[in-house]
Amino acid sequence: MHYYIITGSSRGLGQALTEHALRQADTTVIGVSRHATIRHERYHHQPLDLSDMLAVQNNLHKVFPPLPAAASITLINNAGVLGDIGYLGEQPNEHFEFVLDINLIAPAMLMNTFLSTYQGLNIPRTILNITSGAAQRPVDGWAAYSASKAALDALSRTAQKEQDLRGSGVCIRSLAPGVVNTAMQEQIRNVPEQKFSEAARFNELHEAGQLSEPAAVAAKIIGWLRQAAPLPAADPVLRLSELPD
Ligand SMILES: NC(=O)c1ccc[n+]([C@@H]2O[C@H](COP(=O)([O-])OP(=O)(O)OC[C@H]3O[C@@H](n4cnc5c(N)ncnc54)[C@H](OP(=O)(O)O)[C@@H]3O)[C@@H](O)[C@H]2O)c1
């Protein structure tokens, strides 16, 4: 059985990734989110609030059960939030802790626990962190989000280097999915210009039908992940357009 552990499985891209993975009869998914929206005989839900670090710490063992007979194990750190969009100096301080906990600290703890729990298994093991193009450029109103995704990319690069030095065979990637038609995009379109100067551009993209559908993005990602490891890449940080069709 191939195992996927997918955070943010309740909606958006995470739900599409989960549904696409479950199409293969040899696949089981452990989904992590606050809400349970998927019912399937090979889907196991672990309710968890990734902004609650104590709950994360206390429940990590449930997310990563012993899987001695697994054919492969993949962790997809997909859950992510923008938090309230707005400029530094105009935000409550708690905003930064909230966004960084969900987008960076929780994924780091999940990566750490995945690597320690499944070390020594002689099967393909992959970690895919869902990042954003906003990690590479300043987007006003998104400072905490951009910073969290840039740090997630650094985490992916460093962890891959460490695993290469250990010769573990574990593959770690950060992947920016592009502009995907989810609740996160709905939030972006509804922010006033003085808090986010690119609001009009995102509305135009939506009106022009230029957002990717989650199912299509998920199909491309899962198809790529199911190819034989190691997944080739000079840099562990990738964009969706760099994946083979
Ligand atoms: N949509 C885009 O255009 C786009 C572009 C670039 C990157 N991304 C990235 O793609 C990933 C998926 O985004 P999306 O667009 O699918 O977002 P979305 O539709 O808003 O879904 C977010 C998912 O994260 C989960 N989540 C949010 N807060 C959580 C918490 N406190 N604890 C546990 N889970 C939580 C949600 O589940 P619950 O509410 O049930 O907890 C939900 O399943 C994110 O990392 C995002 O940064 C998206």
The ligand as a Tripos MOL2 file, in Angstrom:
@<TRIPOS>MOLECULE
LIG
   48    52     1     0     0
SMALL
NO_CHARGES

@<TRIPOS>ATOM
      1 N1         -4.9890   28.8690   -4.0910 N.am      1 LIG1
      2 C1         -3.9140   29.4140   -4.6260 C.2       1 LIG1
      3 O1         -3.9840   30.1650   -5.6070 O.2       1 LIG1
      4 C2         -2.5600   29.1070   -4.0490 C.ar      1 LIG1
      5 C3         -1.4420   29.6920   -4.6680 C.ar      1 LIG1
      6 C4         -0.1780   29.4090   -4.1760 C.ar      1 LIG1
      7 C5         -0.0460   28.5750   -3.0870 C.ar      1 LIG1
      8 N2         -1.1410   28.0260   -2.4970 N.ar      1 LIG1
      9 C6         -0.9390   27.1410   -1.3460 C.3       1 LIG1
     10 O2         -1.6750   25.9460   -1.5510 O.3       1 LIG1
     11 C7         -2.0380   25.3930   -0.2760 C.3       1 LIG1
     12 C8         -3.5100   25.0640   -0.2840 C.3       1 LIG1
     13 O3         -4.2320   26.2840   -0.4080 O.3       1 LIG1
     14 P1         -5.7540   26.3500   -0.8760 P.3       1 LIG1
     15 O4         -5.8320   27.4120   -1.8700 O.co2     1 LIG1
     16 O5         -6.2600   24.9870   -1.1770 O.co2     1 LIG1
     17 O6         -6.4150   26.9110    0.4850 O.3       1 LIG1
     18 P2         -7.8720   26.7150    1.0990 P.3       1 LIG1
     19 O7         -8.8490   26.3590    0.0620 O.co2     1 LIG1
     20 O8         -8.0830   27.9030    1.9500 O.co2     1 LIG1
     21 O9         -7.6820   25.4160    2.0360 O.3       1 LIG1
     22 C9         -6.8160   25.4760    3.1250 C.3       1 LIG1
     23 C10        -6.7320   24.1120    3.8140 C.3       1 LIG1
     24 O10        -5.8640   24.2870    4.9490 O.3       1 LIG1
     25 C11        -6.5340   23.8360    6.1090 C.3       1 LIG1
     26 N3         -6.2460   24.6610    7.2710 N.ar      1 LIG1
     27 C12        -6.3920   26.0180    7.3930 C.ar      1 LIG1
     28 N4         -6.1460   26.3850    8.6520 N.ar      1 LIG1
     29 C13        -5.8500   25.2540    9.3410 C.ar      1 LIG1
     30 C14        -5.5370   24.9800   10.6970 C.ar      1 LIG1
     31 N5         -5.4960   25.9510   11.6260 N.pl3     1 LIG1
     32 N6         -5.3050   23.7020   11.0550 N.ar      1 LIG1
     33 C15        -5.3920   22.7030   10.1530 C.ar      1 LIG1
     34 N7         -5.6710   22.8900    8.8510 N.ar      1 LIG1
     35 C16        -5.9160   24.1510    8.4700 C.ar      1 LIG1
     36 C17        -8.0180   23.9360    5.8050 C.3       1 LIG1
     37 O11        -8.7160   22.9440    6.5560 O.3       1 LIG1
     38 P3         -9.6830   23.2680    7.8120 P.3       1 LIG1
     39 O12       -10.2890   24.6090    7.5920 O.co2     1 LIG1
     40 O13       -10.6650   22.1190    7.7780 O.co2     1 LIG1
     41 O14        -8.8010   23.1870    9.0140 O.co2     1 LIG1
     42 C18        -8.0680   23.6150    4.3170 C.3       1 LIG1
     43 O15        -8.1850   22.2330    4.1130 O.3       1 LIG1
     44 C19        -1.6260   26.4230    0.7620 C.3       1 LIG1
     45 O16        -0.3860   26.0660    1.3370 O.3       1 LIG1
     46 C20        -1.4580   27.6860   -0.0370 C.3       1 LIG1
     47 O17        -0.5470   28.5880    0.5690 O.3       1 LIG1
     48 C21        -2.3930   28.2800   -2.9530 C.ar      1 LIG1
@<TRIPOS>BOND
     1     1     2 1
     2     2     3 2
     3     2     4 1
     4     4     5 ar
     5     4    48 ar
     6     5     6 ar
     7     6     7 ar
     8     7     8 ar
     9     8     9 1
    10     8    48 ar
    11     9    10 1
    12     9    46 1
    13    10    11 1
    14    11    12 1
    15    11    44 1
    16    12    13 1
    17    13    14 1
    18    14    15 2
    19    14    16 1
    20    14    17 1
    21    17    18 1
    22    18    19 2
    23    18    20 1
    24    18    21 1
    25    21    22 1
    26    22    23 1
    27    23    24 1
    28    23    42 1
    29    24    25 1
    30    25    26 1
    31    25    36 1
    32    26    27 ar
    33    26    35 ar
    34    27    28 ar
    35    28    29 ar
    36    29    30 ar
    37    29    35 ar
    38    30    31 1
    39    30    32 ar
    40    32    33 ar
    41    33    34 ar
    42    34    35 ar
    43    36    37 1
    44    36    42 1
    45    37    38 1
    46    38    39 2
    47    38    40 1
    48    38    41 1
    49    42    43 1
    50    44    45 1
    51    44    46 1
    52    46    47 1
@<TRIPOS>SUBSTRUCTURE
     1 LIG1         1 GROUP 0 **** ****
